[in-house]
Amino acid sequence: MVGINSRPDFSVGWFCAATLHDYETTLRRILAGEATPRSLSRCVVVVGGQELPPPALNDFLYTAVNPATSTVYSIELDGRKEHQKSSGIWVSTAAGSTAGILNAGGTRMPMEATMLQFAVREVFRRKDTLRLLRGTFTGGLRITNLTPEAAVWVDGGHIRHDLGYGDVIEARQSPNPLMIHL
């Protein structure tokens, strides 16, 4: 894949190899074999055994549909399980680690990293024993939705998948990384 930023005065174009001003030179270099694409890890969201499209390049956000409503769920990772109430959970790839999850307390990861990370947003602490608030993982992170109206947003606010009460959301590394020229 080759991204071309058609509006460099307006758009950041973080994953673009060229702009409208230099795309011809960039494409010639790629076609001549002078540039090698990089492999960026992606994340898949699985609900009820069904993979939701598309794989996330940056992140996904699990939260209540109404931003003024608390999100209630159980979270499970590495055999540990907790019931929590918060503003939701970010799950991020390395490519997305400089965006929303960073502002939610996550950490910047090297672009080549294949691990995923999660960060609980604005947790309600009814007890001090909550431990599953942020971290990295390679296996599946499981979230059981206990909120009547919740959703998963993939890579921003345009792709939304509504969830039912009791739905189990699993975050996994995609077996298909994105090969991209940067």
C-alpha distance (Angstrom), angle and dihedral (degrees) to the residues before:
residue distance angle dihedral
M1 . . .
V2 3.77 . .
G3 3.78 119.9 .
I4 3.79 118.7 -153.0
N5 3.79 118.0 -164.8
S6 3.79 103.9 -140.9
R7 3.81 93.1 -177.5
P8 3.82 107.4 39.1
D9 3.80 90.5 161.7
F10 3.82 89.8 60.0
S11 3.82 108.1 22.7
V12 3.80 128.4 61.2
G13 3.81 92.4 -144.1
W14 3.80 93.8 -164.7
F15 3.83 93.5 170.9
C16 3.80 96.2 40.0
A17 3.80 120.9 111.1
A18 3.79 94.1 -163.7
T19 3.77 145.8 15.7
L20 3.77 130.3 -135.4
H21 3.82 86.0 -93.3
D22 3.83 98.5 57.5
Y23 3.81 107.2 19.2
E24 3.83 94.7 111.7
T25 3.81 92.3 58.2
T26 3.80 91.4 44.7
L27 3.81 93.4 49.7
R28 3.83 91.4 48.4
R29 3.83 90.0 53.6
I30 3.81 91.7 49.2
L31 3.82 93.6 47.3
A32 3.82 90.0 47.8
G33 3.81 89.7 55.0
E34 3.80 93.0 -114.6
A35 3.81 93.4 124.6
T36 3.80 128.8 55.4
P37 3.80 122.5 -152.1
R38 3.79 120.9 -123.9
S39 3.77 124.9 -130.5
L40 3.81 114.3 -122.8
S41 3.78 118.6 -167.9
R42 3.80 117.6 -127.3
C43 3.80 133.8 -161.3
V44 3.79 128.3 -130.8
V45 3.78 124.7 -151.8
V46 3.80 114.6 -145.5
V47 3.82 121.2 -167.5
G48 3.79 119.4 -177.3
G49 3.80 90.8 -13.2
Q50 3.82 91.6 -54.8
E51 3.81 120.0 114.7
L52 3.80 111.8 -131.4
P53 3.80 116.6 -138.8
P54 2.93 134.8 -86.2
P55 3.82 116.6 29.7
A56 3.80 108.1 -121.2
L57 3.78 116.7 -113.4
N58 3.81 93.0 -172.7
D59 3.77 112.7 14.1
F60 3.74 150.1 -56.8
L61 3.77 129.7 -126.7
Y62 3.80 124.0 -145.8
T63 3.80 112.3 -162.0
A64 3.80 146.7 129.0
V65 3.80 113.4 -72.5
N66 3.80 90.4 -124.0
P67 3.83 108.4 62.8
A68 3.83 90.9 -149.1
T69 3.82 92.0 58.4
S70 3.79 124.9 86.5
T71 3.79 117.4 -116.3
V72 3.81 112.9 -129.8
Y73 3.80 120.5 -164.3
S74 3.75 146.6 127.7
I75 3.79 118.9 -110.1
E76 3.79 124.5 -156.2
L77 3.79 130.4 -170.6
D78 3.81 131.8 158.2
G79 3.80 93.3 -7.7
R80 3.81 94.1 -50.5
K81 3.79 119.8 114.6
E82 3.81 131.8 -173.5
H83 3.79 136.4 176.5
Q84 3.79 110.4 -132.9
K85 3.78 143.6 173.8
S86 3.80 119.2 -154.1
S87 3.79 144.8 124.1
G88 3.81 89.3 -78.2
I89 3.78 141.2 -84.9
W90 3.80 131.4 -77.3
V91 3.80 117.1 -150.7
S92 3.79 114.3 -169.1
T93 3.77 143.8 -176.5
A94 3.80 121.4 -142.4
A95 3.81 89.0 -96.9
G96 3.80 90.1 57.1
S97 3.79 96.4 42.8
T98 3.82 93.3 100.1
A99 3.81 94.7 56.2
G100 3.82 134.0 57.7
I101 3.79 97.2 -19.6
L102 3.81 91.6 55.0
N103 3.80 89.4 57.2
A104 3.82 89.2 48.5
G105 3.80 92.5 57.8
G106 3.79 99.9 -85.3
T107 3.79 124.8 133.2
R108 3.79 133.5 -110.9
M109 3.80 109.8 -108.6
P110 3.81 130.4 -160.4
M111 3.82 109.4 -94.2
E112 3.83 90.8 -120.4
A113 3.82 93.8 55.2
T114 3.79 115.3 119.5
M115 3.80 97.8 -164.3
L116 3.79 121.3 100.8
Q117 3.77 125.4 -137.6
F118 3.78 135.7 -155.2
A119 3.79 134.7 -159.3
V120 3.78 127.4 -171.1
R121 3.80 111.0 -137.2
E122 3.81 120.6 -134.5
V123 3.79 97.7 -21.5
F124 3.80 120.5 -154.5
R125 3.81 104.7 -127.7
R126 3.75 109.3 -151.5
K127 3.78 88.4 155.8
D128 3.79 133.7 18.4
T129 3.80 94.6 -129.0
L130 3.81 96.0 85.1
R131 3.80 107.7 123.9
L132 3.82 105.9 161.1
L133 3.80 96.9 79.4
R134 3.81 103.1 116.8
G135 3.76 141.1 -12.7
T136 3.77 147.4 111.7
F137 3.78 127.4 -79.7
T138 3.78 142.5 176.8
G139 3.81 99.5 -167.0
G140 3.76 125.3 63.3
L141 3.78 121.2 -61.9
R142 3.83 110.4 -149.8
I143 3.78 125.3 -154.2
T144 3.80 121.5 -176.8
N145 3.80 110.2 -155.1
L146 3.81 112.9 -131.7
T147 3.82 94.8 167.3
P148 3.83 118.3 102.4
E149 3.82 94.4 -137.6
A150 3.79 113.6 27.4
A151 3.78 136.5 140.6
V152 3.77 145.2 -175.1
W153 3.81 118.0 -124.9
V154 3.81 115.5 -158.0
D155 3.82 119.3 -149.7
G156 3.79 96.0 -20.7
G157 3.77 136.8 -30.0
H158 3.81 101.5 -48.3
I159 3.82 102.0 73.8
R160 3.79 112.7 57.7
H161 3.79 128.7 172.0
D162 3.82 115.0 -168.1
L163 3.78 117.7 -138.4
G164 3.78 133.1 -148.4
Y165 3.78 126.1 -135.0
G166 3.81 107.8 -84.5
D167 3.81 95.4 19.3
V168 3.79 113.2 147.4
I169 3.80 114.7 -136.3
E170 3.80 118.0 -161.4
A171 3.80 124.3 -167.5
R172 3.79 115.4 -153.9
Q173 3.75 137.6 164.9
S174 3.80 110.3 -99.1
P175 3.80 114.9 -116.6
N176 3.83 86.6 -140.9
P177 3.80 113.4 68.5
L178 3.78 119.3 -166.1
M179 3.80 113.2 -106.3
I180 3.79 104.7 -148.4
H181 3.78 139.0 165.8
L182 3.78 110.6 -129.4
